[in-house]
Amino acid sequence: KMATEMEFRMVIPEDKKAVQEIASFTYGGHDWIMDEFDNWMESSNSATLGIEADGKLVALENVRVVDDGTTGWLEALRVHPSCRGKGFANKLQKELIKKCREWYPDLECFRYTTSSLNTASLKIGSYCGMRQSFHFGGFLASDLAGDFSQSFRVSSKELLKRTLQAIVQNVSGFGNQTEDHVLAGVKQLLEFTTTENICKLENTLGSFVSDHGILVDWKIDKYKKPALDALVELGVTTTRFRETSRSSYSLGKTRNDSHGKIRVFTVVTNSSKDEEQAFLDYLLLSAWELSHSIADTAESVMLHYDKGLQSRLAALNLVHPSATIVLVEETTDILWRS
């Protein structure tokens, strides 16, 4: 059999249908990239490189320039199933990084996130001279069809039910209440707030956000107020406790995916400072976010959280027992030598 002829080329708006076909095979159909495709095509801060084989677009990866032009955020590395196993992903990511040095000379580092269960993606990062720098708690919860090995097989309704039961068992003042009463109580403790207030909370909390960035929907921006403001403009809600002594908070957004809607949210706590407080805050904030997923008719949720709580939450069947979200990164001085 002849080797597949391949060439690198830029992805263009007319490729949308081919990209949609590739995306349909990713994350059990929960891929997010079709929501972003038009933005990539229009933005001067994005570049999408593809591989064409036998006259058809079969692979792509996008880079977004973020953090005031200093970070190349690699995202959406996708290869059509018919072309997997040929080394296309390795070649594409290495070529995109090389091109980015020409296109965006001010870049200081490249970063991306992937699931800890996605060994192929981690190997590609390693091949390109990148390293795993941090693990966040994170998983997809869905009971919809799709052979998505990285998901936690549970609907948002069932996950909310389990979370409310955990609140009754663990949070004082909620004993022997019905689920509706518990949820009403949770809503009295929390409120939507401003990015200015979130910054004040984070400055007190000193969570993973300060150290590694604001994680929402697989993407990370370095922590600062303008980055939070930009997320809010994109529909992200910011939630805090009404009680001012509690510094934990959450960021959430409901968006479309190929199965309908999905709620993506991040619960920000600091278990290394006070694990018990972080655990209780997580239960309340995640119940709030899950209730919003149901109000928005989102059948699935993508959840990010403080990995220090993973074993305790997994024991209550509230999170995936092993999956994490891995931040993979490298600086240009190393990449120049690779």
FIMARRO-586133 format. One record per atom (N, C-alpha, C): residue in three letters; x, y, z. Coordinates in steps of 0.05 Angstrom, whole numbers, padded with zeros to 5 digits, always signed. Each point is the difference from the previous one (the first is absolute). Last residue first. Example, Ala and Ser with C-alpha at 12.3 -4.5 7.8 and 13.67 -1.06 7.14 Angstrom:
% FIMARRO-586133
SER+00257-00045+00142/SER+00016+00024+00001/SER-00015+00022+00014/ALA+00006-00115-00001/ALA-00018+00024+00000/ALA+00018+00024+00000/
***
This chain:
% FIMARRO-586133
SER+00301+00444+00408/SER-00012-00026-00005/SER+00000-00006-00030/ARG+00029+00083+00046/ARG+00021-00021-00003/ARG-00011-00027-00009/TRP-00056+00077+00016/TRP+00019+00007-00021/TRP+00021-00022-00005/LEU-00062-00007+00072/LEU-00011-00008-00026/LEU+00019+00008-00023/ILE+00022+00026+00088/ILE+00003-00029-00003/ILE-00010-00009-00028/ASP-00011+00089+00023/ASP+00029-00004-00002/ASP+00006-00030-00002/THR-00091+00033+00009/THR+00012+00000-00027/THR+00029-00006+00000/THR-00065-00044+00074/THR+00009+00028-00006/THR+00015-00001-00027/GLU-00084-00065+00039/GLU+00029+00002-00004/GLU+00007+00029-00008/GLU-00087-00074+00040/GLU+00012+00025-00009/GLU+00030-00002-00004/VAL-00105-00047+00031/VAL+00025-00007-00013/VAL+00012+00026-00011/LEU-00079-00035+00075/LEU+00012+00023-00014/LEU+00027-00008-00011/VAL-00089-00063+00025/VAL+00029+00005+00002/VAL+00007+00025-00016/ILE-00087-00049+00054/ILE+00006+00016-00023/ILE+00029+00009+00003/THR-00047-00094+00039/THR+00007+00028+00006/THR+00003+00014-00026/ALA-00044-00101+00042/ALA+00005+00020-00021/ALA+00009+00027+00012/SER-00029-00080+00052/SER+00028+00003-00007/SER+00006+00022-00020/PRO-00089-00023+00042/PRO+00021-00008+00020/PRO+00029+00004-00008/HIS-00090+00060-00025/HIS+00014-00023-00012/HIS+00023-00007+00019/VAL-00080+00047+00050/VAL+00019+00007-00022/VAL+00012-00026-00011/LEU-00066-00003+00069/LEU-00006+00026-00011/LEU+00018+00009-00023/ASN-00008-00078+00068/ASN-00010-00005-00028/ASN-00008+00027-00013/LEU+00043-00016+00087/LEU-00029+00006+00001/LEU-00013-00003-00028/ALA+00093-00012+00012/ALA-00012-00019+00019/ALA-00030+00004+00003/ALA+00051+00060-00052/ALA-00004-00025-00015/ALA-00012-00021+00019/LEU+00026+00083+00035/LEU-00024+00003-00016/LEU-00007-00026-00015/ARG+00080+00003+00051/ARG-00023+00004+00018/ARG-00026+00002-00015/SER+00082-00004-00048/SER-00006-00026+00013/SER-00024+00002+00018/GLN+00029+00081-00046/GLN-00010-00022-00017/GLN-00007-00025+00015/LEU+00035+00093+00026/LEU-00025-00011+00010/LEU-00009-00026-00014/GLY+00078+00053-00025/GLY+00004-00009+00028/GLY-00024-00012+00012/LYS+00001+00043-00087/LYS+00007-00028+00000/LYS+00005-00011+00028/ASP-00065+00081-00034/ASP+00025-00003+00015/ASP+00007-00029+00004/TYR-00063+00027-00085/TYR+00000+00005+00029/TYR+00028-00005+00011/HIS-00076+00000-00092/HIS+00028+00003+00008/HIS+00000+00007+00030/LEU-00073-00045-00080/LEU+00005+00011+00027/LEU+00030+00001+00005/MET-00087-00010-00075/MET+00029-00002+00001/MET+00010+00015+00024/VAL-00101-00048-00030/VAL+00016+00021+00012/VAL+00030-00007-00003/SER-00108-00022-00047/SER+00027-00008+00008/SER+00014+00023+00014/GLU-00088+00009-00034/GLU-00001-00028+00008/GLU+00027-00010+00011/ALA-00054+00098-00002/ALA+00025-00012-00009/ALA+00002-00029+00011/THR-00070+00076+00010/THR-00004-00025-00015/THR+00025-00012-00012/ASP-00011+00076+00063/ASP+00007+00006-00028/ASP-00004-00024-00019/ALA-00015-00007+00094/ALA-00017+00022-00008/ALA+00004+00007-00030/ILE+00056-00065+00038/ILE-00027-00010-00004/ILE-00019+00022-00008/SER+00088+00023+00021/SER+00001-00017-00024/SER-00028-00011-00006/HIS+00013+00049+00079/HIS-00002+00018-00024/HIS+00002-00017-00026/SER+00010-00044+00082/SER-00028+00009-00002/SER-00004+00019-00024/LEU+00087-00030+00021/LEU-00016-00022-00012/LEU-00029+00009-00002/GLU+00059+00060+00043/GLU+00006-00002-00029/GLU-00017-00022-00014/TRP-00008+00009+00095/TRP-00009+00024-00014/TRP+00004-00002-00030/ALA+00037-00068+00052/ALA-00030-00002+00000/ALA-00012+00024-00014/SER+00092+00002+00015/SER-00006-00018-00022/SER-00030-00005-00002/LEU+00032+00054+00071/LEU+00004+00014-00026/LEU-00007-00019-00023/LEU-00003-00036+00088/LEU-00020+00021-00003/LEU+00002+00014-00028/LEU+00064-00067+00025/LEU-00027-00012-00001/LEU-00021+00022-00006/TYR+00090+00028+00014/TYR-00004-00013-00025/TYR-00028-00011-00003/ASP+00026+00037+00082/ASP-00005+00021-00020/ASP-00005-00013-00027/LEU+00026-00057+00070/LEU-00028+00010+00004/LEU-00007+00021-00021/PHE+00089-00033-00002/PHE-00019-00021-00006/PHE-00029+00009+00003/ALA+00070+00058+00025/ALA-00001-00003-00029/ALA-00020-00021-00008/GLN+00017+00012+00092/GLN-00015+00023-00011/GLN-00003-00003-00030/GLU+00054-00064+00042/GLU-00028-00003+00008/GLU-00018+00022-00011/GLU+00095+00003-00014/GLU-00013-00021-00016/GLU-00030-00003+00007/ASP+00073+00080+00002/ASP-00019-00010+00019/ASP-00018-00021-00014/LYS+00081+00033-00040/LYS-00002+00019+00022/LYS-00018-00010+00021/SER+00013-00047-00081/SER+00025-00001+00014/SER+00000+00019+00024/SER-00074-00006-00061/SER+00001-00022+00019/SER+00026-00001+00016/ASN-00058+00074-00055/ASN+00028-00005+00006/ASN+00002-00021+00022/THR-00073+00030-00086/THR+00004-00001+00029/THR+00030-00004+00004/VAL-00078+00015-00084/VAL+00027+00008+00009/VAL+00001+00001+00031/VAL-00057-00045-00089/VAL-00003+00007+00028/VAL+00028+00005+00012/THR-00046+00002-00104/THR+00024-00004+00016/THR-00007+00009+00029/PHE-00058-00033-00098/PHE+00005+00017+00023/PHE+00025-00009+00016/VAL-00075-00012-00092/VAL+00028-00003+00008/VAL+00006+00018+00024/ARG-00089-00049-00053/ARG+00009+00020+00019/ARG+00029-00005+00007/ILE-00063-00025-00091/ILE+00017-00009+00021/ILE+00007+00023+00018/LYS-00077-00035-00083/LYS+00014+00020+00015/LYS+00017-00013+00021/GLY-00026-00048-00089/GLY-00020+00019+00012/GLY+00016+00022+00014/HIS+00043-00070-00048/HIS-00022-00015+00012/HIS-00022+00018+00011/SER+00083+00032-00040/SER-00014-00015-00020/SER-00023-00016+00010/ASP+00024+00089+00052/ASP+00018-00021-00011/ASP-00017-00017-00018/ASN-00004+00105+00053/ASN-00010-00021-00016/ASN+00022-00021-00005/ARG-00002+00059+00091/ARG+00004+00004-00029/ARG-00012-00024-00015/THR+00011+00055+00104/THR-00014-00020-00015/THR+00003+00006-00030/LYS+00061+00023+00095/LYS-00011+00009-00026/LYS-00015-00024-00013/GLY+00059+00041+00098/GLY-00016-00020-00015/GLY-00011+00012-00026/LEU+00067+00006+00099/LEU-00004+00013-00027/LEU-00015-00020-00017/SER+00017+00019+00115/SER-00002-00017-00024/SER-00004+00017-00025/TYR+00044+00001+00111/TYR-00019+00011-00020/TYR-00002-00019-00023/SER+00043+00021+00111/SER-00003-00017-00023/SER-00021+00012-00019/SER+00025+00036+00089/SER+00014+00010-00025/SER-00004-00017-00024/ARG-00049+00031+00100/ARG+00006-00024-00017/ARG+00010+00010-00027/SER-00030+00059+00071/SER+00023-00014+00010/SER+00008-00024-00018/THR-00079+00058-00012/THR+00025+00011-00011/THR+00025-00015+00010/GLU-00103-00031-00025/GLU+00016+00003+00025/GLU+00028+00008-00007/ARG-00058-00021-00069/ARG-00008+00025+00012/ARG+00015+00006+00025/PHE+00043-00059-00080/PHE-00017-00002+00024/PHE-00008+00028+00009/ARG+00019-00016-00105/ARG+00014+00001+00025/ARG-00019-00006+00023/THR+00015-00002-00119/THR-00017-00005+00024/THR+00017+00000+00025/THR-00007+00026-00115/THR+00018-00001+00023/THR-00016-00001+00026/THR-00012-00025-00115/THR-00011+00012+00024/THR+00020-00004+00023/VAL+00008+00006-00114/VAL+00008-00014+00025/VAL-00012+00015+00023/GLY-00003+00025-00097/GLY-00023-00014+00013/GLY+00006-00015+00025/LEU+00057+00059-00057/LEU-00007-00024-00016/LEU-00021-00017+00014/GLU+00034+00079+00041/GLU-00011+00009-00026/GLU-00008-00024-00017/VAL+00046-00018+00079/VAL-00028+00008+00006/VAL-00014+00010-00025/LEU+00091-00021-00006/LEU-00016-00024+00003/LEU-00029+00007+00006/ALA+00062+00070-00004/ALA-00004-00011-00027/ALA-00017-00026+00001/ASP+00027+00040+00082/ASP-00020+00017-00014/ASP-00006-00011-00027/LEU+00069-00041+00048/LEU-00026-00006+00012/LEU-00022+00015-00014/ALA+00087+00022-00024/ALA-00006-00027-00010/ALA-00027-00009+00011/PRO+00034+00083+00031/PRO-00009+00001-00028/PRO-00007-00027-00012/LYS+00037+00003+00091/LYS-00028+00009-00003/LYS-00009+00002-00030/LYS+00074-00072+00027/LYS-00001+00029+00004/LYS-00029+00009-00007/TYR+00064-00096-00007/TYR-00019+00013+00018/TYR+00005+00030+00001/LYS+00016-00067-00086/LYS+00015+00008+00024/LYS-00018+00019+00016/ASP-00047-00074-00059/ASP+00012+00027-00004/ASP+00015+00007+00026/ILE-00041-00095-00052/ILE+00012+00013+00023/ILE+00010+00028-00009/LYS-00075-00086-00032/LYS+00019+00021-00007/LYS+00010+00014+00026/TRP-00067-00073-00004/TRP+00026-00010-00010/TRP+00021+00022-00004/ASP-00086+00022+00039/ASP-00005-00014-00025/ASP+00026-00007-00014/VAL+00024+00061+00074/VAL-00028-00003-00008/VAL-00002-00014-00026/LEU+00077+00036+00079/LEU-00008-00023-00017/LEU-00030+00000-00004/ILE+00084+00070+00029/ILE-00029-00003+00002/ILE-00008-00022-00020/GLY+00101+00003+00047/GLY-00017+00014-00019/GLY-00030-00007+00004/HIS+00085-00023+00053/HIS+00001-00012-00027/HIS-00020+00012-00020/ASP+00017+00031+00094/ASP+00025-00013-00008/ASP+00000-00009-00029/SER-00078+00042+00041/SER+00023+00018+00002/SER+00026-00012-00011/VAL-00077-00055+00004/VAL-00004+00021-00020/VAL+00024+00020+00001/PHE-00010-00071+00064/PHE+00014-00008-00024/PHE-00003+00021-00022/SER-00016+00044+00094/SER-00006-00027-00011/SER+00018-00007-00024/GLY-00016+00076+00073/GLY+00026-00010-00010/GLY-00003-00028-00011/LEU-00062+00066+00051/LEU-00001-00029-00001/LEU+00027-00011-00009/THR-00018+00095+00004/THR+00000-00012+00027/THR+00004-00030-00001/ASN-00006+00047-00081/ASN+00024+00011+00014/ASN+00002-00010+00029/GLU-00077-00022-00052/GLU+00024-00015-00008/GLU+00025+00010+00013/LEU-00081+00047+00015/LEU-00001-00026+00012/LEU+00025-00016-00007/LYS-00010+00084-00040/LYS+00005+00003+00029/LYS+00000-00027+00014/CYS-00023+00000-00091/CYS+00029+00006+00003/CYS+00007+00004+00030/ILE-00091-00010-00023/ILE+00014-00026-00004/ILE+00031+00005+00004/ASN-00056+00076+00000/ASN-00002-00015+00025/ASN+00014-00027-00002/GLU-00002+00052-00077/GLU+00015+00014+00020/GLU-00001-00015+00026/THR-00054-00029-00071/THR+00028-00009-00002/THR+00018+00014+00020/THR-00103-00011+00026/THR+00016+00014-00020/THR+00028-00013-00002/THR-00092-00056+00031/THR+00015+00023+00009/THR+00017+00012-00023/PHE-00088-00073+00038/PHE+00017+00009-00022/PHE+00015+00025+00008/GLU-00029-00069+00077/GLU-00011+00021-00018/GLU+00020+00005-00023/LEU-00030-00069+00096/LEU+00017+00008-00022/LEU-00013+00022-00017/LEU-00040-00046+00077/LEU+00028+00005+00009/LEU+00017+00012-00022/GLN-00093-00026-00012/GLN+00001+00023+00019/GLN+00029+00006+00009/LYS-00019-00075-00056/LYS-00003+00025-00015/LYS+00000+00025+00018/VAL+00003-00087+00038/VAL+00025+00005-00014/VAL-00002+00028-00014/GLY-00078-00033+00040/GLY+00020+00009+00020/GLY+00027+00007-00013/ALA-00067-00039-00053/ALA-00008+00028+00007/ALA+00019+00012+00020/LEU+00012-00090-00022/LEU+00008+00017-00022/LEU-00008+00029+00005/VAL-00027-00065+00062/VAL+00030+00003+00001/VAL+00008+00019-00022/HIS-00090-00023+00003/HIS+00007+00018+00023/HIS+00031+00005+00000/ASP-00034-00062-00062/ASP-00009+00028-00007/ASP+00008+00020+00021/GLU+00015-00093+00016/GLU+00019+00011-00020/GLU-00007+00029-00007/THR-00030-00031+00097/THR-00005-00010-00028/THR+00020+00013-00019/GLN+00028-00015+00104/GLN-00016+00018-00017/GLN-00005-00013-00027/ASN+00056-00028+00082/ASN-00028-00009-00002/ASN-00018+00019-00017/GLY+00091+00046+00028/GLY-00008-00027+00006/GLY-00030-00005-00005/PHE+00062+00081-00010/PHE-00015-00011-00022/PHE-00011-00028+00006/GLY+00058+00056+00057/GLY-00023+00016-00006/GLY-00017-00011-00022/SER+00105-00023+00002/SER-00018+00005+00023/SER-00023+00018-00009/VAL+00052-00070-00064/VAL+00000+00028+00006/VAL-00020+00006+00022/ASN+00016-00091-00035/ASN+00026+00013+00008/ASN-00002+00029+00008/GLN-00073-00062-00033/GLN+00017-00017+00018/GLN+00023+00016+00012/VAL-00060+00041-00063/VAL-00016-00008+00024/VAL+00018-00015+00020/ILE+00038+00021-00083/ILE-00003+00025+00016/ILE-00015-00007+00026/ALA+00009-00067-00065/ALA+00025+00004+00014/ALA-00001+00025+00018/GLN-00073-00019-00056/GLN+00001-00020+00021/GLN+00026+00004+00017/LEU-00010+00053-00076/LEU-00019+00009+00021/LEU+00000-00020+00023/THR+00050-00023-00076/THR+00013+00022+00014/THR-00018+00011+00023/ARG-00033-00068-00057/ARG+00021-00011+00017/ARG+00013+00022+00016/LYS-00064+00026-00064/LYS-00013-00015+00022/LYS+00021-00011+00020/LEU+00031+00043-00079/LEU-00011+00019+00019/LEU-00013-00015+00024/LEU+00029-00052-00071/LEU+00024+00011+00015/LEU-00010+00020+00020/GLU-00064-00036-00058/GLU+00009-00020+00020/GLU+00023+00010+00016/LYS-00031+00055-00070/LYS-00021-00003+00021/LYS+00009-00019+00022/SER+00055+00011-00077/SER+00002+00023+00018/SER-00021-00001+00022/SER+00031-00094-00040/SER-00013+00025-00010/SER+00004+00022+00019/VAL+00068-00085-00017/VAL-00021+00010+00018/VAL-00012+00025-00012/ARG+00089-00061-00014/ARG-00026-00006-00011/ARG-00023+00007+00019/PHE+00099+00040-00024/PHE-00012-00011+00024/PHE-00029-00005-00007/SER+00087+00006-00071/SER-00023+00012+00013/SER-00008-00016+00025/GLN+00071-00016-00069/GLN+00008+00019+00021/GLN-00024+00011+00016/SER-00006-00060-00077/SER+00012-00014+00023/SER+00007+00018+00023/PHE-00075-00001-00079/PHE+00020+00020+00010/PHE+00012-00012+00025/ASP-00067-00026-00078/ASP+00019-00017+00014/ASP+00023+00017+00011/GLY-00109+00019-00019/GLY+00027+00007-00008/GLY+00020-00015+00016/ALA-00107+00035+00022/ALA+00015-00020-00016/ALA+00027+00011-00008/LEU-00042+00038+00091/LEU-00008-00001-00029/LEU+00017-00020-00015/ASP+00003+00033+00094/ASP-00010-00027-00005/ASP-00010-00003-00028/SER+00078+00064+00057/SER-00021-00002-00019/SER-00010-00029-00001/ALA+00082+00071+00039/ALA-00021-00016+00011/ALA-00023-00001-00020/LEU+00113+00021+00000/LEU-00026+00004-00012/LEU-00020-00018+00013/PHE+00094+00042+00046/PHE-00012-00022-00015/PHE-00026+00010-00013/GLY+00090+00028+00075/GLY-00018+00007-00022/GLY-00010-00024-00015/GLY+00078+00049+00075/GLY-00021-00019+00000/GLY-00018+00007-00024/PHE+00102+00026-00009/PHE-00025+00010+00012/PHE-00019-00024+00002/HIS+00113+00010-00011/HIS-00025-00015-00003/HIS-00023+00013+00015/PHE+00104+00029-00048/PHE-00019+00002+00022/PHE-00025-00017-00007/SER+00081+00004-00055/SER+00008+00018+00021/SER-00020+00001+00024/GLN+00042-00062-00089/GLN-00024+00003+00017/GLN+00008+00017+00024/ARG+00052+00011-00096/ARG-00001-00016+00025/ARG-00027+00004+00014/MET+00054+00007-00107/MET-00016+00013+00021/MET-00002-00019+00024/GLY+00041-00014-00092/GLY+00017+00013+00020/GLY-00014+00014+00022/CYS-00036-00055-00075/CYS+00005+00028-00007/CYS+00017+00015+00021/TYR-00027-00090+00013/TYR+00013-00001-00026/TYR+00009+00029-00008/SER-00056-00010+00076/SER+00027-00009+00006/SER+00018+00000-00026/GLY-00092+00018-00009/GLY+00014+00022+00014/GLY+00029-00007+00005/ILE-00053-00067-00036/ILE+00005+00020-00020/ILE+00015+00024+00013/LYS-00031-00069+00057/LYS+00023-00008-00016/LYS+00008+00020-00021/LEU-00079+00014+00049/LEU+00024+00004+00018/LEU+00025-00008-00015/SER-00082-00017-00043/SER+00006+00029+00001/SER+00024+00006+00017/ALA-00031-00090-00003/ALA+00010+00009-00027/ALA+00008+00029+00000/THR-00043-00039+00076/THR+00029-00005-00001/THR+00012+00008-00027/ASN-00086+00023+00060/ASN+00006+00003-00029/ASN+00030-00004-00004/LEU-00042+00003+00086/LEU-00006-00026-00013/LEU+00006+00000-00030/SER+00008+00078+00056/SER+00021-00019+00008/SER-00004-00028-00013/SER-00036+00090-00049/SER-00008-00019+00022/SER+00024-00018+00006/THR+00017+00100-00037/THR-00011-00025-00010/THR-00008-00017+00024/THR+00039+00108-00035/THR-00010-00019+00020/THR-00010-00025-00014/TYR+00081+00080-00023/TYR-00026-00012-00006/TYR-00009-00017+00023/ARG+00083+00079-00036/ARG-00015-00015+00020/ARG-00024-00014-00013/PHE+00101+00061-00018/PHE-00023-00014-00011/PHE-00013-00017+00021/CYS+00067+00095+00001/CYS-00005-00028+00007/CYS-00024-00010-00016/GLU+00039+00087-00014/GLU+00020-00010+00020/GLU-00005-00029+00007/LEU-00020+00074-00089/LEU-00009-00022+00017/LEU+00022-00009+00019/ASP+00001+00070-00072/ASP+00001+00007+00029/ASP-00008-00023+00018/PRO+00001-00001-00100/PRO+00027-00001+00012/PRO+00001+00006+00030/TYR-00070-00037-00075/TYR-00004+00015+00025/TYR+00027-00001+00015/TRP-00005-00040-00087/TRP-00024+00017-00001/TRP-00002+00019+00025/GLU+00070-00066-00008/GLU+00003+00019-00022/GLU-00023+00021+00002/ARG+00000-00071+00060/ARG+00024+00016+00006/ARG+00004+00021-00021/CYS-00068-00064-00012/CYS-00008+00021+00019/CYS+00024+00017+00008/LYS+00011-00078-00055/LYS-00011+00023-00015/LYS-00007+00023+00019/LYS+00030-00081+00039/LYS+00022+00012-00016/LYS-00010+00025-00015/ILE-00063-00051+00048/ILE+00018+00014+00019/ILE+00022+00014-00016/LEU-00057-00055-00050/LEU-00014+00024+00009/LEU+00017+00016+00020/GLU+00033-00084-00031/GLU+00000+00020-00021/GLU-00013+00026+00008/LYS-00002-00074+00059/LYS+00027+00010-00002/LYS+00002+00022-00021/GLN-00083-00044+00011/GLN+00006+00018+00023/GLN+00029+00011-00002/LEU-00027-00061-00068/LEU-00016+00025-00001/LEU+00007+00018+00023/LYS+00038-00087-00004/LYS+00011+00017-00021/LYS-00013+00027+00000/ASN-00033-00067+00059/ASN+00027+00009+00007/ASN+00011+00020-00020/ALA-00082-00040-00022/ALA-00003+00019+00023/ALA+00027+00010+00009/PHE-00005-00067-00069/PHE-00008+00027-00009/PHE-00001+00020+00023/GLY+00023-00099-00006/GLY+00019+00021+00010/GLY-00008+00028-00007/LYS-00048-00085-00017/LYS+00020+00006-00021/LYS+00020+00022+00009/GLY-00081-00036+00046/GLY+00021-00020+00000/GLY+00021+00005-00021/ARG-00099+00038-00018/ARG+00015-00002+00025/ARG+00021-00023-00003/CYS-00068+00032-00065/CYS+00028+00007-00004/CYS+00016-00002+00026/SER-00096-00015-00009/SER+00011-00015-00022/SER+00030+00004-00004/PRO-00053+00048+00067/PRO+00006-00028+00007/PRO+00013-00016-00023/HIS+00015+00106+00009/HIS-00022-00017-00009/HIS+00007-00029+00006/VAL+00040+00080+00058/VAL+00007-00016-00024/VAL-00024-00018-00006/ARG+00029+00095+00064/ARG-00019-00021-00008/ARG+00010-00014-00026/LEU+00019+00079+00083/LEU+00016-00018-00018/LEU-00018-00024-00006/ALA-00019+00086+00054/ALA-00015-00013-00021/ALA+00017-00016-00020/GLU+00054+00073+00054/GLU-00026-00012+00006/GLU-00011-00014-00025/LEU+00086+00064+00052/LEU-00005-00021-00020/LEU-00027-00014+00007/TRP+00047+00099+00022/TRP-00018-00020+00011/TRP-00007-00020-00022/GLY+00082+00073+00021/GLY-00014-00014-00022/GLY-00016-00022+00012/THR+00038+00096+00045/THR-00005-00028+00002/THR-00014-00010-00026/THR+00025+00093+00017/THR+00023-00015+00009/THR-00003-00030+00000/GLY-00062+00080-00022/GLY+00019-00008-00021/GLY+00023-00018+00008/ASP-00072+00031+00061/ASP+00014+00023-00012/ASP+00022-00008-00020/ASP-00057-00069+00036/ASP+00018+00012+00021/ASP+00017+00022-00012/VAL-00034-00066-00074/VAL-00013+00011+00024/VAL+00021+00012+00018/VAL-00022-00047-00104/VAL+00021+00015+00014/VAL-00014+00015+00023/ARG-00024-00096-00052/ARG-00010+00027+00007/ARG+00022+00014+00015/VAL-00009-00089-00073/VAL+00015+00014+00021/VAL-00014+00027+00005/ASN-00030-00104-00044/ASN-00001+00030+00001/ASN+00019+00010+00022/GLU-00013-00092-00069/GLU+00006+00009+00027/GLU+00000+00031-00002/LEU-00030-00097-00063/LEU+00003+00029+00005/LEU+00009+00004+00028/ALA-00022-00079-00087/ALA+00010+00006+00026/ALA+00002+00030+00003/VAL-00032-00042-00080/VAL-00003-00023+00018/VAL+00010+00005+00028/LEU-00034+00042-00104/LEU+00010+00008+00026/LEU-00005-00022+00020/LYS+00014-00020-00107/LYS-00021+00005+00021/LYS+00014+00009+00026/GLY+00043-00031-00085/GLY-00020+00021-00008/GLY-00020+00006+00021/ASP+00073-00063+00014/ASP-00017-00009-00022/ASP-00023+00019-00006/ALA+00040+00032+00083/ALA+00009-00026-00011/ALA-00020-00009-00021/GLU+00031+00092+00067/GLU-00017-00011-00022/GLU+00013-00026-00010/ILE+00004+00063+00095/ILE+00013-00019-00018/ILE-00020-00009-00020/GLY+00009+00096+00062/GLY-00012-00026-00006/GLY+00018-00018-00016/LEU-00008+00096+00070/LEU+00015-00015-00019/LEU-00013-00028-00004/THR-00027+00104+00039/THR-00007-00028+00000/THR+00014-00015-00023/ALA+00003+00095+00068/ALA+00009-00012-00026/ALA-00006-00030+00002/SER-00023+00103+00055/SER-00002-00029-00003/SER+00011-00008-00027/ASN-00009+00091+00031/ASN+00015-00013+00021/ASN-00003-00031-00001/SER-00047+00061-00057/SER+00029+00003-00007/SER+00018-00013+00021/SER-00106-00027-00027/SER+00018+00013+00019/SER+00029+00001-00010/GLU-00079-00043-00043/GLU-00002+00029-00001/GLU+00022+00014+00016/MET-00012-00096-00006/MET+00004+00009-00027/MET+00001+00030-00001/TRP-00018-00043+00082/TRP+00027-00006-00009/TRP+00005+00013-00027/ASN-00087+00003+00033/ASN+00017+00019+00015/ASN+00029-00004-00009/ASP-00064-00061-00032/ASP-00003+00026-00013/ASP+00018+00021+00013/PHE-00003-00087+00040/PHE+00013+00000-00026/PHE-00002+00027-00014/GLU-00036-00033+00089/GLU+00023+00019-00002/GLU+00010+00004-00028/ASP-00071-00061+00026/ASP-00008+00026+00012/ASP+00021+00021-00005/MET+00017-00089-00024/MET-00017+00013-00020/MET-00011+00026+00011/ILE+00056-00058+00055/ILE+00014+00017-00020/ILE-00019+00013-00020/TRP-00012-00063+00080/TRP-00007+00028+00003/TRP+00009+00017-00025/ASP-00031-00111+00020/ASP+00021+00019-00006/ASP-00010+00029+00000/HIS-00041-00091+00021/HIS-00002+00024+00017/HIS+00021+00021-00007/GLY-00012-00093-00036/GLY-00018+00019-00012/GLY-00004+00026+00016/GLY+00060-00069+00027/GLY-00026-00012-00001/GLY-00021+00018-00012/TYR+00093+00024+00003/TYR-00014+00004+00025/TYR-00028-00012-00001/THR+00034+00006-00096/THR+00016+00008+00024/THR-00018+00003+00024/PHE-00022-00017-00096/PHE+00012-00024+00011/PHE+00014+00005+00027/SER-00042+00068-00055/SER-00022-00018+00008/SER+00011-00026+00012/ALA+00056+00071-00039/ALA-00009+00005+00027/ALA-00021-00020+00010/ILE+00031-00002-00091/ILE+00021-00009+00018/ILE-00009+00003+00030/GLU-00059+00033-00066/GLU+00002-00029-00001/GLU+00021-00011+00019/GLN-00007+00093-00010/GLN-00024-00011+00015/GLN+00001-00031+00000/VAL+00063+00046-00052/VAL+00007+00002+00029/VAL-00023-00011+00016/ALA-00014+00006-00092/ALA+00020-00021+00006/ALA+00008+00000+00029/LYS-00057+00068-00029/LYS-00014-00026-00001/LYS+00019-00022+00006/LYS+00035+00089-00006/LYS-00018-00004+00023/LYS-00013-00028+00000/ASP+00065+00049-00062/ASP+00005-00026+00011/ASP-00020-00008+00022/GLU+00006+00087-00045/GLU-00014-00020-00017/GLU+00005-00029+00009/PRO+00043+00077+00042/PRO-00028-00002+00007/PRO-00015-00022-00016/ILE+00104-00018+00013/ILE-00015+00023-00009/ILE-00030-00003+00006/VAL+00108-00038+00029/VAL-00029-00007-00001/VAL-00014+00026-00007/MET+00103-00023-00029/MET-00017+00014+00018/MET-00029-00009-00003/ARG+00080-00069-00021/ARG-00011+00025-00012/ARG-00017+00013+00022/PHE+00073-00091-00023/PHE-00010+00020+00019/PHE-00013+00023-00016/GLU+00007-00105-00035/GLU+00013+00027+00000/GLU-00013+00018+00021/MET+00009-00113-00040/MET-00010+00020+00018/MET+00015+00026-00004/GLU-00023-00107-00041/GLU+00013+00025-00006/GLU-00012+00022+00018/THR+00008-00109+00020/THR-00018+00022-00005/THR+00016+00026-00005/ALA+00036-00099-00026/ALA-00001+00018+00023/ALA-00019+00023-00007/MET-00014-00097-00047/MET+00016+00025-00002/MET-00003+00017+00025/LYS-00007-00110-00006/LYS-00017+00024+00000/LYS+00018+00025+00000/
***
